[in-house]
């Protein structure tokens, strides 16, 4: 029996709590731990393999969104794992030891579907690239290589740099992203000095329709619209856009809520595919595990959409079938004295 990445994906799809190679080998006939390990050390899956599979069922739209954000695969007990390094985790709000992944989600607002279409592993010790470099690459790849249409780019405050925002401007696309509260801006047309975003004054009209500002470090004639938006019951953000015609806080809050779809992706892929649970030390095996987890998430998402269920219902339904069968025909019968 030959073993390949489809078999490994099938394992990530079916397993619920244990995603180790040892556990996989224990549940396969005539396939040893060493065979699986050897395969994962010689295979080289990446984001191109992901796109090759995604594009078969991919549905594009001219009004679509590209959504960028990064996540950290926590490896607090895996200090010898080659890709792992100390880095800030937004999920845990502290520095953790883990593997960073910068992700690109494509969201089609017409059919309400999303796909993970690209990703980059944050490994600056090897490729010398920053997270900004990775996002820039993925934006250009979407246009020049994938040739997919989109209208708007959504991203976190980490990516609200002149470099990325200028690139999106030059490509004729719209962006929405929050600014950190200490970012220096000017809303007086140069009359006053730059001030922190959190120190801006807002009249009643501006609270509803936003205001035009210049961000320090941007070209002199480059202006953006800023909105003090409510993103949850106890949280507000200062969101900027290059769409100078935007004058509705409600519309901006809707765009901000759309950005959280990538957090939905991060939560689902970690909880349902075993993304965080590969304990192999080698860089190449970790990369292949991540690529397979991406493939599994996309498959689960499409399958769930076809049968009109949530991705959680599909995954947990596997155990439900097992429980139903065991209650009818238990392999171990309960006895009492």
Sine and cosine of phi, psi and omega as CSV:
sin_phi,cos_phi,sin_psi,cos_psi,sin_omega,cos_omega
0.00,0.00,0.81,-0.58,0.05,-1.00
-0.99,0.11,0.46,-0.89,0.02,-1.00
-0.85,-0.53,0.72,-0.69,0.05,-1.00
-0.62,-0.78,-0.10,-1.00,-0.12,-0.99
-0.92,0.39,-0.44,0.90,0.05,-1.00
-0.90,0.43,-0.64,0.77,0.05,-1.00
-0.89,0.45,-0.64,0.77,0.01,-1.00
-0.92,0.38,-0.66,0.75,0.05,-1.00
-0.88,0.47,-0.64,0.77,0.01,-1.00
-0.87,0.49,-0.61,0.79,0.04,-1.00
-0.90,0.43,-0.73,0.68,0.02,-1.00
-0.90,0.44,-0.55,0.84,0.02,-1.00
-0.93,0.37,-0.65,0.76,-0.12,-0.99
-1.00,0.01,-0.55,0.84,-0.08,-1.00
-0.96,0.28,0.45,-0.89,-0.04,-1.00
-0.88,-0.48,-0.54,0.84,-0.09,-1.00
-0.78,-0.62,-0.47,0.88,-0.07,-1.00
-0.86,-0.51,0.88,-0.47,-0.06,-1.00
-0.88,-0.48,0.40,0.92,-0.04,-1.00
-0.99,0.15,0.37,-0.93,0.06,-1.00
-0.91,0.42,-0.59,0.81,0.02,-1.00
-0.86,0.50,-0.71,0.70,0.02,-1.00
-0.90,0.43,-0.63,0.78,0.03,-1.00
-0.89,0.46,-0.74,0.67,-0.01,-1.00
-0.88,0.48,-0.57,0.82,0.00,-1.00
-0.92,0.40,-0.30,0.95,-0.04,-1.00
-0.93,-0.37,0.22,0.98,0.05,-1.00
-0.88,-0.48,0.58,-0.82,0.08,-1.00
-1.00,-0.04,0.73,-0.68,0.09,-1.00
0.91,0.40,0.29,0.96,0.09,-1.00
-0.82,-0.57,0.89,-0.46,-0.07,-1.00
-1.00,-0.03,0.24,-0.97,0.10,-1.00
-0.83,0.55,-0.69,0.72,-0.03,-1.00
-0.90,0.43,-0.58,0.82,0.02,-1.00
-0.90,0.43,-0.71,0.70,0.01,-1.00
-0.91,0.42,-0.71,0.70,0.00,-1.00
-0.87,0.49,-0.68,0.74,-0.01,-1.00
-0.90,0.44,-0.66,0.75,0.03,-1.00
-0.89,0.46,-0.73,0.68,-0.04,-1.00
-0.92,0.38,-0.34,0.94,0.06,-1.00
-1.00,0.09,-0.27,0.96,-0.03,-1.00
-0.95,-0.33,-0.35,0.94,0.06,-1.00
-0.96,0.26,0.36,-0.93,0.01,-1.00
-0.58,-0.82,0.96,0.28,0.01,-1.00
-0.99,0.16,0.53,-0.85,0.01,-1.00
-0.47,-0.89,-0.21,-0.98,-0.07,-1.00
-0.92,0.40,-0.41,0.91,0.05,-1.00
-0.92,0.38,-0.60,0.80,0.07,-1.00
-0.91,0.41,-0.61,0.79,0.06,-1.00
-0.87,0.50,-0.77,0.63,-0.04,-1.00
-0.90,0.44,-0.61,0.79,0.01,-1.00
-0.86,0.51,-0.56,0.83,0.03,-1.00
-0.99,0.11,-0.61,0.80,-0.05,-1.00
-0.93,0.37,-0.66,0.75,-0.15,-0.99
-0.90,0.43,-0.29,0.96,0.01,-1.00
-0.92,0.40,-0.54,0.84,0.00,-1.00
-0.88,-0.47,0.19,0.98,-0.06,-1.00
-0.96,0.29,0.73,-0.69,0.03,-1.00
-0.86,-0.50,0.93,-0.37,-0.06,-1.00
-1.00,-0.04,0.23,-0.97,0.02,-1.00
-0.38,-0.93,0.60,-0.80,-0.04,-1.00
-0.93,0.38,-0.32,0.95,0.01,-1.00
-0.99,-0.11,0.18,0.98,-0.13,-0.99
-0.94,0.33,0.21,-0.98,0.00,-1.00
-0.90,-0.44,0.60,-0.80,0.32,-0.95
-0.97,-0.24,0.80,-0.59,-0.04,-1.00
-0.87,-0.50,0.80,-0.60,-0.05,-1.00
-0.89,-0.46,0.64,-0.76,0.16,-0.99
-0.19,-0.98,0.26,-0.97,0.03,-1.00
-0.89,-0.45,0.36,-0.93,0.07,-1.00
-0.65,-0.76,0.35,-0.94,0.00,-1.00
-0.88,-0.47,0.80,-0.60,0.11,-0.99
-0.99,0.11,0.94,-0.35,-0.10,-1.00
-0.92,0.39,0.82,-0.58,0.03,-1.00
-0.78,-0.62,0.74,0.67,-0.10,-0.99
-0.90,0.44,-0.35,0.94,0.04,-1.00
-0.96,-0.28,0.14,0.99,-0.05,-1.00
-0.86,-0.51,0.89,0.46,-0.08,-1.00
-0.95,0.30,-0.16,0.99,0.05,-1.00
-0.98,-0.20,0.06,1.00,0.05,-1.00
-0.96,0.28,0.80,-0.59,-0.20,-0.98
-0.88,0.48,-0.64,0.77,-0.05,-1.00
-0.98,0.17,-0.27,0.96,-0.10,-1.00
-0.97,0.25,0.62,-0.79,0.04,-1.00
-0.46,-0.89,0.25,-0.97,0.04,-1.00
-0.97,0.22,0.80,-0.60,-0.01,-1.00
-0.37,-0.93,0.35,-0.94,-0.06,-1.00
-0.97,0.25,0.72,-0.70,0.07,-1.00
-0.94,-0.35,0.88,-0.47,0.04,-1.00
-0.91,0.41,-0.49,0.87,0.00,-1.00
-0.93,0.37,-0.64,0.77,-0.03,-1.00
-0.99,-0.16,-0.09,1.00,0.05,-1.00
0.84,0.55,0.62,0.78,0.06,-1.00
-0.27,-0.96,0.18,-0.98,0.05,-1.00
-0.98,0.22,0.76,-0.65,0.00,-1.00
-0.77,-0.64,0.23,-0.97,0.09,-1.00
-1.00,-0.10,0.91,-0.41,-0.06,-1.00
-0.17,-0.98,-0.10,-1.00,0.01,-1.00
-0.96,-0.28,0.83,-0.56,0.00,-1.00
-1.00,0.01,0.69,-0.73,0.06,-1.00
-0.77,-0.64,0.78,-0.62,0.07,-1.00
-0.99,-0.16,0.85,-0.53,-0.15,-0.99
-0.91,-0.40,0.48,-0.88,0.07,-1.00
-0.82,-0.57,0.90,-0.44,0.03,-1.00
-0.97,-0.24,0.67,-0.74,0.12,-0.99
-0.96,-0.29,0.85,-0.53,0.00,-1.00
-0.90,-0.44,0.83,-0.55,0.04,-1.00
-0.99,-0.15,0.94,-0.34,-0.06,-1.00
-0.95,0.30,-0.25,0.97,-0.02,-1.00
-0.97,0.25,-0.65,0.76,0.02,-1.00
-0.94,-0.35,0.08,1.00,0.06,-1.00
0.87,0.49,0.49,0.87,0.01,-1.00
-0.94,-0.33,0.47,-0.88,0.05,-1.00
-0.73,-0.69,0.48,-0.88,-0.01,-1.00
-0.73,-0.69,0.58,-0.82,0.24,-0.97
-1.00,0.07,0.91,-0.40,-0.10,-0.99
-0.95,-0.31,-0.25,0.97,-0.03,-1.00
-0.31,-0.95,0.40,-0.92,0.07,-1.00
-0.33,-0.94,0.34,-0.94,0.08,-1.00
-0.68,-0.74,0.68,-0.73,0.07,-1.00
-1.00,0.05,0.79,-0.62,-0.03,-1.00
-0.98,0.22,0.96,-0.26,-0.07,-1.00
-0.62,-0.78,0.91,0.43,-0.12,-0.99
-0.89,0.46,-0.41,0.91,0.02,-1.00
-0.92,0.39,-0.43,0.90,-0.02,-1.00
-0.99,-0.15,-0.76,0.65,-0.09,-1.00
-0.97,-0.25,-0.09,1.00,0.04,-1.00
0.89,0.46,0.37,0.93,-0.05,-1.00
-0.98,-0.22,0.60,-0.80,0.07,-1.00
-1.00,0.01,0.15,-0.99,0.07,-1.00
-0.91,0.42,-0.53,0.85,0.06,-1.00
-0.90,0.44,-0.67,0.74,0.06,-1.00
-0.84,0.55,-0.70,0.72,-0.05,-1.00
-0.90,0.43,-0.69,0.72,0.01,-1.00
-0.91,0.42,-0.67,0.74,0.04,-1.00
-0.85,0.52,-0.71,0.70,0.02,-1.00
-0.86,0.51,-0.70,0.72,-0.06,-1.00
-0.94,0.35,-0.58,0.82,0.07,-1.00
-0.89,0.46,-0.75,0.66,-0.02,-1.00
-0.92,0.39,-0.57,0.82,0.04,-1.00
-0.91,0.42,-0.64,0.77,0.02,-1.00
-0.88,0.48,-0.58,0.81,-0.04,-1.00
-1.00,0.08,-0.76,0.65,-0.15,-0.99
-1.00,0.09,-0.54,0.84,-0.05,-1.00
-0.97,-0.24,-0.82,0.58,0.00,-1.00
-0.96,0.29,-0.48,0.88,0.03,-1.00
0.82,0.58,0.75,0.66,-0.02,-1.00
-0.96,-0.26,0.61,-0.79,-0.01,-1.00
-0.99,0.17,0.56,-0.83,0.14,-0.99
-0.33,-0.94,0.35,-0.94,-0.04,-1.00
-0.93,-0.37,-0.63,0.78,-0.21,-0.98
-0.78,-0.63,0.60,-0.80,0.09,-1.00
-0.92,-0.39,0.79,-0.61,0.05,-1.00
-0.91,-0.42,0.68,-0.73,-0.03,-1.00
-0.41,-0.91,0.25,-0.97,-0.05,-1.00
-0.99,0.15,0.18,-0.98,-0.03,-1.00
-0.88,0.48,-0.44,0.90,0.01,-1.00
-0.86,0.51,-0.50,0.86,-0.08,-1.00
-0.98,-0.17,0.13,0.99,0.00,-1.00
-0.99,0.16,0.90,0.44,-0.02,-1.00
-0.95,-0.30,0.40,-0.92,0.02,-1.00
-0.87,0.49,-0.57,0.82,-0.02,-1.00
-0.89,0.46,-0.77,0.64,-0.03,-1.00
-0.96,0.27,-0.67,0.75,-0.02,-1.00
-0.91,0.41,-0.59,0.81,0.06,-1.00
-0.92,0.38,-0.63,0.77,0.05,-1.00
-0.87,0.49,-0.73,0.68,-0.01,-1.00
-0.89,0.46,-0.64,0.76,0.09,-1.00
-0.83,0.55,-0.77,0.64,-0.08,-1.00
-0.91,0.41,-0.43,0.90,0.02,-1.00
-0.99,0.11,-0.07,1.00,0.01,-1.00
0.97,0.23,0.40,0.92,0.02,-1.00
-0.96,-0.27,0.25,-0.97,0.02,-1.00
-0.97,-0.22,0.59,-0.81,0.11,-0.99
-0.80,-0.60,0.47,-0.88,0.19,-0.98
-0.73,-0.69,0.78,-0.63,0.06,-1.00
-0.38,-0.93,0.52,-0.85,0.02,-1.00
-0.98,0.21,0.48,-0.88,0.14,-0.99
-0.97,-0.25,0.60,-0.80,0.10,-0.99
-0.92,0.40,0.52,-0.86,-0.14,-0.99
-0.90,0.43,-0.33,0.95,-0.01,-1.00
-0.99,-0.13,0.12,0.99,0.02,-1.00
-0.93,0.38,0.68,-0.74,-0.05,-1.00
-1.00,0.05,0.78,-0.62,-0.03,-1.00
-0.63,-0.78,0.20,-0.98,0.04,-1.00
-0.71,-0.70,0.83,-0.56,0.05,-1.00
-0.92,-0.39,0.27,0.96,-0.06,-1.00
-0.93,-0.38,0.11,0.99,-0.01,-1.00
0.94,0.34,0.46,0.89,0.04,-1.00
1.00,-0.06,-0.01,1.00,-0.01,-1.00
-0.94,0.34,-0.65,0.76,0.01,-1.00
-0.92,-0.40,0.19,-0.98,0.03,-1.00
-0.96,0.29,0.31,-0.95,0.07,-1.00
-0.87,0.49,0.56,-0.83,0.04,-1.00
-0.70,-0.71,0.31,-0.95,0.05,-1.00
-0.91,0.41,0.55,-0.83,0.01,-1.00
-0.81,0.59,-0.65,0.76,-0.04,-1.00
-0.92,0.40,-0.26,0.97,-0.01,-1.00
-0.99,-0.14,0.06,1.00,0.03,-1.00
-0.91,0.41,0.55,-0.84,0.10,-1.00
-0.99,-0.14,0.66,-0.75,-0.04,-1.00
-0.82,-0.57,0.85,-0.53,0.13,-0.99
-1.00,0.09,0.08,-1.00,-0.10,-1.00
-0.89,0.46,-0.62,0.79,0.00,-1.00
-0.92,0.39,-0.66,0.75,-0.02,-1.00
-0.93,0.38,-0.51,0.86,0.04,-1.00
-0.90,0.44,-0.47,0.89,-0.02,-1.00
-1.00,-0.08,-0.57,0.82,-0.13,-0.99
-0.88,-0.48,0.03,1.00,0.04,-1.00
0.98,0.20,-0.05,-1.00,0.03,-1.00
-0.53,-0.85,0.30,-0.96,0.00,-1.00
-0.99,-0.10,0.72,-0.69,-0.03,-1.00
-0.68,-0.74,0.21,-0.98,0.20,-0.98
-0.89,-0.45,0.72,-0.70,0.03,-1.00
-1.00,-0.03,0.72,-0.69,-0.01,-1.00
-0.86,0.51,0.72,-0.70,0.00,-1.00
0.99,-0.11,-0.20,0.98,0.04,-1.00
-1.00,0.06,0.34,-0.94,0.05,-1.00
-0.80,0.60,0.49,-0.87,-0.12,-0.99
-0.83,0.56,-0.64,0.77,-0.07,-1.00
-1.00,-0.06,0.12,0.99,-0.03,-1.00
-1.00,0.00,0.91,-0.41,0.02,-1.00
-0.89,-0.45,0.43,-0.90,0.07,-1.00
-0.70,-0.72,0.30,-0.95,0.11,-0.99
-0.99,-0.10,0.65,-0.76,0.02,-1.00
-0.83,-0.56,0.60,-0.80,-0.03,-1.00
-0.73,-0.68,0.66,-0.75,0.09,-1.00
-1.00,-0.07,1.00,-0.08,-0.21,-0.98
-0.95,-0.31,0.53,-0.85,0.09,-1.00
-1.00,-0.03,0.86,-0.51,-0.04,-1.00
-0.95,-0.30,-0.26,0.97,0.12,-0.99
-0.35,-0.94,0.02,-1.00,-0.09,-1.00
-0.85,0.52,-0.57,0.82,-0.08,-1.00
-0.85,-0.52,0.40,0.92,-0.09,-1.00
-0.59,-0.81,0.70,-0.71,0.12,-0.99
-0.83,-0.55,0.38,-0.92,0.04,-1.00
-0.67,-0.74,0.44,-0.90,0.12,-0.99
-0.99,-0.11,0.96,-0.28,-0.12,-0.99
-0.96,-0.29,0.75,-0.66,0.00,-1.00
-0.92,-0.40,0.47,-0.88,0.05,-1.00
-0.58,-0.81,0.49,-0.87,0.09,-1.00
-1.00,0.05,0.01,1.00,0.08,-1.00
-0.99,0.16,1.00,-0.05,-0.09,-1.00
-0.94,0.34,-0.18,0.98,0.05,-1.00
-1.00,0.04,-0.12,0.99,-0.03,-1.00
-0.94,0.35,0.80,-0.59,-0.03,-1.00
-0.64,-0.77,0.35,0.93,-0.04,-1.00
-0.82,-0.57,0.90,-0.43,0.05,-1.00
-0.89,0.45,-0.57,0.82,0.02,-1.00
-0.88,0.48,-0.67,0.74,0.02,-1.00
-0.91,0.41,-0.64,0.77,0.01,-1.00
-0.92,0.40,-0.64,0.77,0.04,-1.00
-0.90,0.43,-0.56,0.83,0.07,-1.00
-0.90,0.43,-0.68,0.73,0.03,-1.00
-0.89,0.46,-0.64,0.77,0.01,-1.00
-0.90,0.44,-0.64,0.77,0.04,-1.00
-0.90,0.43,-0.56,0.83,0.05,-1.00
-0.90,0.44,-0.58,0.82,0.01,-1.00
-0.87,0.49,-0.46,0.89,-0.05,-1.00
-0.96,0.28,-0.08,1.00,0.07,-1.00
-0.90,0.44,-0.45,0.89,0.03,-1.00
-0.96,0.28,-0.45,0.89,0.11,-0.99
-0.94,0.33,-0.56,0.83,0.10,-0.99
-0.87,0.50,-0.69,0.72,0.05,-1.00
-0.88,0.48,-0.74,0.68,-0.01,-1.00
-0.86,0.51,-0.68,0.74,-0.01,-1.00
-0.91,0.42,-0.72,0.70,-0.06,-1.00
-0.92,0.39,-0.70,0.72,-0.07,-1.00
-0.93,0.37,-0.51,0.86,0.03,-1.00
-0.97,0.25,-0.61,0.79,-0.07,-1.00
-0.99,0.14,-0.40,0.91,-0.18,-0.98
-0.89,-0.45,-0.22,0.97,-0.09,-1.00
-0.88,-0.47,-0.02,1.00,-0.04,-1.00
0.96,0.29,0.38,0.93,-0.06,-1.00
-0.78,0.63,-0.65,0.76,-0.11,-0.99
-1.00,0.03,-0.07,1.00,-0.25,-0.97
-0.96,-0.28,0.26,0.97,0.13,-0.99
-0.99,0.11,0.85,-0.53,-0.06,-1.00
-0.96,-0.27,0.17,0.99,0.04,-1.00
-0.91,0.41,0.60,-0.80,-0.08,-1.00
-0.99,0.16,-0.54,0.84,-0.14,-0.99
-0.93,0.36,0.67,-0.74,0.01,-1.00
-0.83,0.56,-0.72,0.70,-0.09,-1.00
-0.90,0.43,-0.60,0.80,0.01,-1.00
-0.94,0.34,-0.66,0.75,0.06,-1.00
-0.87,0.50,-0.67,0.74,0.01,-1.00
-0.89,0.45,-0.67,0.74,0.01,-1.00
-0.93,0.38,-0.61,0.79,0.05,-1.00
-0.89,0.46,-0.70,0.72,0.01,-1.00
-0.88,0.47,-0.71,0.71,0.00,-1.00
-0.87,0.49,-0.66,0.75,0.00,-1.00
-0.93,0.37,-0.61,0.79,0.04,-1.00
-0.89,0.46,-0.63,0.78,0.06,-1.00
-0.89,0.46,-0.70,0.71,0.01,-1.00
-0.88,0.47,-0.66,0.75,-0.01,-1.00
-0.91,0.41,-0.68,0.73,0.01,-1.00
-0.87,0.49,-0.73,0.69,0.00,-1.00
-0.87,0.49,-0.66,0.75,0.02,-1.00
-0.90,0.45,-0.73,0.68,0.01,-1.00
-0.86,0.51,-0.67,0.75,-0.04,-1.00
-0.90,0.44,-0.69,0.72,0.00,-1.00
-0.94,0.35,-0.67,0.75,0.00,-1.00
-0.89,0.46,-0.69,0.72,0.01,-1.00
-0.88,0.47,-0.64,0.77,0.00,-1.00
-0.90,0.43,-0.63,0.77,-0.04,-1.00
-0.91,0.42,-0.57,0.82,-0.04,-1.00
-0.98,-0.22,0.18,0.98,0.09,-1.00
0.86,0.51,0.72,0.69,0.08,-1.00
-0.76,-0.65,0.24,-0.97,0.07,-1.00
-0.98,0.18,0.33,-0.94,0.02,-1.00
-0.90,0.44,-0.50,0.87,0.04,-1.00
-0.95,0.32,-0.63,0.78,0.02,-1.00
-0.90,0.44,-0.61,0.79,0.02,-1.00
-0.91,0.41,-0.76,0.65,-0.04,-1.00
-0.91,0.42,-0.76,0.65,-0.05,-1.00
-0.95,0.30,-0.34,0.94,0.06,-1.00
-0.90,0.44,-0.42,0.91,0.04,-1.00
-0.89,0.46,-0.67,0.75,0.04,-1.00
-0.96,0.29,-0.54,0.84,-0.01,-1.00
-0.89,0.46,-0.66,0.75,0.03,-1.00
-0.90,0.43,-0.66,0.75,0.02,-1.00
-0.89,0.46,-0.70,0.71,-0.02,-1.00
-0.90,0.44,-0.68,0.73,0.03,-1.00
-0.86,0.51,-0.69,0.72,0.00,-1.00
-0.91,0.42,-0.65,0.76,-0.02,-1.00
-0.94,0.35,-0.55,0.84,0.05,-1.00
-0.93,0.36,-0.56,0.83,0.04,-1.00
-0.98,0.21,-0.69,0.72,-0.07,-1.00
-0.72,-0.70,0.96,0.28,-0.08,-1.00
-0.90,0.45,0.73,-0.68,0.08,-1.00
-0.97,0.25,-0.42,0.91,0.14,-0.99
-0.81,-0.59,0.89,-0.46,-0.04,-1.00
-1.00,-0.02,0.74,-0.68,0.05,-1.00
-0.94,0.33,0.72,-0.70,0.07,-1.00
-0.73,-0.68,0.54,-0.84,0.05,-1.00
-0.79,-0.61,0.44,-0.90,0.00,-1.00
-0.99,-0.15,0.00,0.00,0.00,0.00
